[in-house]
Amino acid sequence: MADIKYYDVILKPVITEKSMAGMGEKKYTFYVHTDANKSQIKDAVEKMFEGTKVKSVNTINLDGKNRRRGAVTGKTAKSKKAIVQLTEDSKDIEIFQGL
């Protein structure tokens, strides 16, 4: 297993209607490194965003989609999503403000 630093764990936030609706309940969705586990994701969120306390982390492994270009078929890269639930007394994550 690769040595993953906390700043390599979170790749980018997921911006969809469903993820935006979860923000009211302090649930934030991120694309994360495929080798990251739940404890690494928790540590990364707490270190990258000051004042946040993570209550729970749910992860989802996504397989690559089949794509075709002419006679050639292939797959897109696999990815992983994490839904992070913050505690009630935790600060909100600022990157989602104003969206």
C-alpha positions in Angstrom: 0.0 0.0 0.0 1.3 3.4 -0.9 2.2 6.0 1.7 -0.6 8.5 1.3 -0.2 11.9 3.0 -3.3 13.7 4.2 -3.2 16.4 1.5 -3.2 13.6 -1.2 -6.4 11.9 0.2 -9.1 14.4 -0.8 -9.1 15.0 -4.6 -12.1 17.3 -5.1 -15.6 18.0 -3.8 -18.6 16.4 -5.5 -21.0 19.2 -6.6 -24.4 17.6 -7.4 -28.0 18.3 -6.3 -27.9 15.4 -3.9 -24.6 16.4 -2.3 -25.8 20.0 -1.9 -29.0 18.8 -0.2 -26.9 16.9 2.3 -25.0 20.0 3.4 -28.0 21.0 5.5 -27.3 18.0 7.6 -23.5 18.7 7.7 -22.8 15.9 5.2 -20.1 16.7 2.6 -19.2 14.5 -0.3 -15.6 14.3 -1.8 -13.8 12.3 -4.4 -10.9 10.6 -2.5 -7.8 8.6 -3.3 -8.8 5.0 -4.2 -6.4 3.5 -1.6 -7.5 5.8 1.3 -9.4 4.2 4.2 -11.9 5.8 6.5 -9.5 6.8 9.2 -7.2 8.5 6.6 -10.2 10.4 5.2 -11.3 11.5 8.7 -7.7 12.8 9.5 -7.5 14.6 6.2 -10.7 16.5 6.6 -9.9 17.5 10.2 -6.4 18.7 9.2 -7.4 20.5 5.9 -10.4 22.3 7.3 -9.8 24.0 10.6 -12.4 23.6 13.3 -14.1 20.6 11.8 -14.8 17.4 13.8 -15.8 14.3 11.8 -18.6 12.1 13.2 -18.6 9.4 10.6 -17.3 8.5 7.1 -19.1 6.4 4.5 -17.2 5.3 1.4 -18.3 4.2 -2.1 -16.1 2.4 -4.6 -17.1 3.3 -8.2 -16.0 1.1 -11.1 -14.9 2.6 -14.4 -17.6 3.0 -17.1 -17.3 1.2 -20.4 -16.6 3.6 -23.2 -16.3 3.0 -26.9 -14.7 4.9 -29.7 -15.3 3.2 -33.0 -14.3 -0.4 -32.8 -12.1 0.2 -29.8 -13.6 -0.4 -26.3 -12.1 0.5 -23.0 -12.9 1.6 -19.4 -12.6 4.9 -17.6 -10.6 5.0 -14.4 -12.2 3.7 -11.2 -12.8 6.2 -8.4 -13.9 6.4 -4.8 -16.4 8.8 -3.1 -16.6 9.6 0.6 -19.5 11.1 2.5 -18.3 12.8 5.6 -20.7 13.6 8.4 -19.6 16.4 10.8 -20.6 16.7 14.4 -23.2 19.3 15.5 -20.7 21.6 17.2 -18.3 21.5 14.2 -17.7 24.5 11.9 -18.9 24.3 8.3 -16.5 23.7 5.4 -15.9 27.0 3.7 -15.3 25.8 0.2 -19.1 25.0 -0.1 -20.1 28.5 1.1 -21.9 30.5 -1.7 -22.7 27.5 -3.9 
